[in-house]
């Protein structure tokens, strides 16, 4: 027994002599902020990796004497390059990013995280998808992934698709040349007796009304709000700037409409008093009651038309001009932002804008087609003005891409003002079209099938354009 005890004592003594970590005292204090640490011969082993700045403080001979791979990995770990995120629970630095209990959202995602979570689409100062802080920086000019051939190709893509959307209804209207005598291009003309092209034009007309209404609210007024609430613009002296501008545009459009119609009506009265035609045998009261399109069914002769018909034509001309003005105002900026933009989400934006312009072209073209009394040259010029405006904007954007910032103050103000003005014009015009077709127009007395078809077409346009508002 004595021999066994002696052997145990001797073994313990030898073990203590061979274990320098248990007897050597720490040459440096225990690191803070790295969890529980244990002194190991010449350095501390901690639960968390040693930052590069801390690791660099060790002497070179300590690294050489300690060549195991675990210590080498901890000595090369990067220090936190960004502060710990707030409102995301407990966070731990992991080589190049923070691991937190709650996931990152919005601008908290870095460029790598944005690529992993989805596309970043920056369009006219507002954002769809996951974007990095660098992409959202005020005044930043983003030229990464800029594909010049595709940008140039987008000019022709938009040109062709917009031309198809705009010219198909116009040409369809030309094929209805006999309707100059029958008045079959009326808003209530629908059914077997009208034929396929007549029904197609009827659907396009009311589909376009829904497109115009959704464009005013979803694409223009909402984005006007976003522009003036952009943090890069700073605090506004008058917060509701976008609706105020839209309201001013509505009132200006109303004044133009009122005084323009008043002046035109006086001219028609003077011409009627100078030489009334035989078709104007109706009394003044009857003409007043039939002014709201009911008299549009009166026949049109080579030598002229009735007074009520002339007033109706003038009113329709003016409405289409207002509609085109509202569309042109914002189409130029759509082109500029597309031409100057880039990034992984740019292709998605191009596809959305192509559909956007196609639908708007169909809405405008269907209204131009109903002006069956104007010359074909004038109809072509009205369509060409819309078809060219967005490609011209894309060309301008390509030219100024190195200096154009979608989050710059100048571009935010320009886009916000133009969007709000266009929203006001299109809101006024859209409700005038609804009133002229439904509440005060021929659909009020039309057959049920025409009413159902027109409402379905209008709501289809409304929903289609509203869905596109998710991206553009």
Secondary structure, 3 states (H helix, E strand, C coil): CHHHHHHHHHHHHHHHHCCHHHHCCCCCCCCCCCCCEEEECCEEEECCCCCHHHHCCCCHHHHHHCCCHHHHHHHCCCCCCCCCCCCCCCEEEECCEEEECCCCCHHHCCHHHHHHHCCEEEECCEEEECCCCCCCCCCCCCCCCCCHHHHHHHHHHHHHHHHHHHHHHHHHHHHCCCHHHHCCCCCCCCCCCCHHHHHHHHHHHHHHHHHHHHHHHHHHHHHHHHHHCCHHHCCCCCCCHHHHHHHHHHHHHHHHHHHHHHHHHHHHHHHHHHCCCCCCCCCHHHHHHCCCCHHHHCCCECCECCHHHHHHHHHHHHHHHHHHHHHHHHHHHHHHHHHHCCCCCHHHHHHHHHHHHHHHHHHHHHHHHCCCCCCHHHHHHHHHHHHHHHHHHHHHHHHCCCCCCCCCHHHHHHHHHHHHHHHHHHHHHHHHHHHHHHHCCHHHCCCHHHHHHHHHHHHHHHHHHHHHCCCC
